[in-house]
Amino acid sequence: MSATEQDEAFPAGGPGPVMVLVKPQMGENIGAAARAMWNFGLDRMRIVAPRDGWPNSRAVAMASGAGRLLDEAMVTETSAEATADLNYIFATTARPRDMVKPVMTPEHAMRLAARKIAAGERVGVLFGAERAGLENEDVVRANAIITVPVNPAFASLNLGQCVLLTAYEWRRQVTEAEGEVLELGRTRMAETGEVERFVAALTERLEATGFFWPEHKRPSMEANLRNIFARAPLTDTDLRTFYGVVRALAERSGPRES
């Protein structure tokens, strides 16, 4: 697919940054990159001089349900052709290049990409070949560098992994997601009154067994008990389970000897 055809398929500014794979070697890694992109809602891929030619059956097999990205991918001989219509380019590299360029984490880079794309600009991210990464002539073409904060003793990332990290950070910038969600299933959160009634029933049962002993500690023991159940995010099912536990224990317990 040419740049013009991609523009027709994806409007100017597009749904996200263009992922440009420069001289990828293995079809499996191209497929893994396509799958990672589609996982996070990116669908514009460009491939520069793939070593094993194109199309590549191994890439298609690895892409699984993301094969459409490969069908619509723009394939070029040079990175200059693949990036000619872009307004802003990131280059991913872990090696210092002795070039004066902004160096960003994937998170910061995709935040900037989101702002630029929202303003109507076309943004691309360059990923290098598996063995040696991007060449200097590719990095020179970029406006900024993306470097993942990895273990310095083992900084090399697989192509698919690098694309996945970048795509994930893109998704985080454009999608609101709760940091934590409590999955309730078929139950519901217990009401305060329900929790208080359970604590009252539990207190009554405990009193019958002589739990609140010695007597002078009773107020603090009752307060601790109420606090435990007040701060816990209990569901209706939790309360019914606790009622069952209390009943079962009550049947097997007697008063505490003083």
C-alpha positions in Angstrom: 0.0 0.0 0.0 1.3 3.4 -0.9 1.4 6.5 1.3 -1.6 7.9 -0.7 -3.6 4.7 -0.2 -2.8 4.7 3.5 -4.0 8.3 3.7 -7.3 7.2 2.1 -7.7 4.3 4.5 -6.7 6.3 7.5 -7.6 10.0 7.6 -4.9 12.7 8.0 -3.6 12.6 11.6 -4.8 9.0 11.8 -5.9 6.9 14.7 -2.4 6.8 16.1 1.3 6.9 15.2 2.6 5.0 12.2 4.9 2.1 13.2 7.8 1.9 10.8 9.8 -1.4 10.8 13.2 -0.7 9.2 14.9 -3.7 7.6 13.2 -6.3 9.8 14.8 -9.8 9.4 12.3 -12.4 10.6 8.7 -12.6 9.4 7.7 -13.9 12.8 8.8 -10.6 14.4 6.9 -8.6 11.8 3.8 -10.6 12.7 4.4 -10.2 16.4 4.7 -6.4 15.9 1.4 -6.4 14.0 -0.3 -8.3 16.7 1.1 -6.0 19.4 -0.1 -3.0 17.4 -3.6 -4.3 17.0 -3.8 -5.3 20.7 -3.6 -1.6 21.5 -5.6 -0.1 18.6 -2.8 0.8 16.2 -3.3 -0.2 12.6 -0.8 1.7 10.4 2.4 -0.3 9.7 5.2 0.5 7.2 7.9 -1.9 6.4 11.3 -0.9 5.0 13.3 -3.5 3.0 12.3 -6.7 4.8 15.2 -9.1 4.5 13.1 -12.1 3.4 10.9 -10.2 1.0 7.2 -9.5 1.0 4.6 -10.8 1.5 5.8 -13.2 4.2 3.8 -16.3 5.2 5.5 -16.5 8.6 4.5 -12.9 9.4 0.9 -13.7 8.5 0.9 -16.8 10.7 2.4 -15.0 13.7 0.0 -12.0 13.3 -3.0 -14.2 14.0 -6.0 -12.0 14.0 -4.0 -8.9 13.0 -3.3 -10.0 9.5 -5.2 -7.0 8.1 -2.4 -4.7 9.2 0.0 -6.7 7.1 -2.3 -6.7 4.1 -2.6 -2.9 4.3 1.1 -2.3 5.2 3.1 0.2 3.1 6.3 -1.5 1.9 9.3 0.7 0.8 12.9 0.3 -0.1 14.2 3.1 2.2 13.2 4.7 5.4 13.2 8.1 3.6 10.3 6.9 1.5 8.5 5.4 4.5 8.7 8.7 6.5 8.4 11.3 3.7 4.8 12.3 4.6 5.3 12.4 8.4 5.6 15.6 10.4 7.3 14.2 13.5 9.4 11.0 13.9 10.6 9.1 16.9 13.5 6.6 16.6 13.8 3.8 19.1 17.3 3.0 20.2 19.2 1.9 23.4 22.6 3.0 22.1 24.0 6.5 22.6 24.4 8.2 19.2 26.3 11.3 20.1 23.5 13.3 18.5 21.8 16.3 20.1 18.2 15.1 20.3 15.5 14.9 23.0 15.6 11.4 24.6 12.3 10.3 26.0 10.7 7.3 27.7 7.9 5.6 25.7 5.3 7.1 28.1 6.6 10.7 27.5 7.0 10.1 23.8 3.5 8.8 23.3 2.0 11.7 25.4 3.7 14.1 22.9 2.5 12.0 20.0 -1.0 12.2 21.2 -0.9 16.0 21.4 0.6 16.2 17.9 -1.8 13.8 16.3 -4.7 15.7 18.0 -3.4 18.8 16.3 -3.5 17.1 12.9 0.1 16.1 12.5 1.3 12.7 11.2 3.7 10.9 13.7 5.8 7.9 13.1 8.0 5.6 15.2 11.1 3.9 13.7 12.1 0.4 14.9 15.4 -1.1 13.8 16.4 -4.5 12.6 16.7 -7.3 15.2 20.4 -7.7 15.0 21.8 -4.2 15.1 18.9 -1.8 15.5 18.6 1.5 13.6 21.4 2.8 11.5 22.7 6.4 12.2 21.1 7.6 9.0 17.7 6.6 10.3 18.3 8.1 13.7 19.4 11.4 12.1 16.1 11.6 10.3 14.2 11.4 13.6 13.1 14.4 15.7 13.5 12.6 19.0 14.7 9.3 20.5 12.7 6.8 22.5 14.7 4.7 25.0 13.2 2.1 27.2 14.6 2.1 30.8 15.8 -1.5 30.7 18.6 -3.4 32.4 21.8 -1.7 31.2 23.6 -5.1 31.3 21.0 -6.5 28.8 19.4 -3.6 26.9 18.4 -5.4 23.7 14.7 -5.8 23.1 13.0 -8.1 20.6 11.3 -6.1 17.8 7.8 -7.3 18.8 8.5 -6.4 22.4 9.6 -2.9 21.5 6.6 -2.3 19.4 4.3 -3.7 22.1 5.8 -1.3 24.8 5.3 1.7 22.6 1.8 0.7 21.5 0.9 0.1 25.2 2.0 3.5 26.2 0.1 5.0 23.3 -3.1 3.3 24.4 -2.6 4.6 28.0 -2.5 8.2 26.6 -5.7 8.0 24.6 -7.8 5.6 26.8 -9.1 6.3 30.2 -8.8 3.2 32.4 -9.3 2.8 36.1 -6.2 1.8 38.0 -8.2 -0.8 39.9 -11.7 -2.2 39.4 -13.5 -4.5 41.8 -15.3 -7.2 39.9 -18.5 -8.0 41.7 -19.8 -10.8 39.5 -23.4 -11.5 40.6 -23.2 -10.0 44.1 -23.2 -6.3 45.2 -21.5 -4.1 47.7 -23.0 -4.4 51.2 -24.8 -1.4 52.7 -23.5 0.2 55.8 -26.6 -0.7 57.7 -26.2 -4.4 56.7 -22.6 -4.4 58.0 -23.6 -2.8 61.3 -26.3 -5.4 61.8 -23.9 -8.2 61.2 -21.4 -6.7 63.6 -24.1 -6.4 66.2 -25.1 -10.1 65.7 -21.4 -11.1 65.9 -20.9 -9.0 69.1 -23.9 -10.8 70.6 -22.5 -14.2 69.8 -19.1 -13.3 71.1 -20.6 -12.0 74.3 -22.3 -15.3 74.9 -19.0 -17.1 74.6 -17.2 -14.7 77.1 -15.0 -13.3 74.3 -15.0 -9.8 75.8 -12.8 -10.5 78.7 -11.4 -9.0 80.8 -14.3 -6.6 81.2 -12.2 -3.4 81.3 -10.9 -4.2 77.7 -14.4 -4.6 76.3 -14.8 -1.1 74.8 -11.5 -1.2 72.9 -12.2 -4.8 71.7 -15.6 -3.8 70.4 -14.2 -0.7 68.7 -11.5 -2.8 67.0 -14.1 -5.3 65.9 -16.3 -2.6 64.4 -13.3 -1.0 62.7 -12.3 -4.2 61.0 -15.6 -4.6 59.3 -16.1 -0.9 58.6 -12.9 -0.6 56.6 -13.2 -3.8 54.6 -15.0 -3.6 51.2 -17.6 -6.2 52.0 -20.1 -7.6 49.5 -23.6 -9.1 50.2 -22.1 -12.5 49.6 -19.3 -11.8 52.1 -21.8 -11.0 54.8 -23.9 -14.1 54.2 -20.7 -16.2 54.4 -19.8 -14.5 57.7 -23.2 -15.2 59.1 -22.8 -18.8 58.2 -19.4 -18.9 59.9 -20.8 -17.4 63.1 -23.7 -19.8 63.2 -21.4 -22.8 62.7 -19.0 -21.7 65.4 -21.8 -20.9 67.8 -23.1 -24.5 67.6 -19.7 -25.8 68.7 -18.8 -23.3 71.4 -19.8 -22.7 75.0 -19.3 -19.9 77.5 -15.7 -18.9 78.4 -14.7 -20.0 81.9 -13.5 -17.1 84.2 
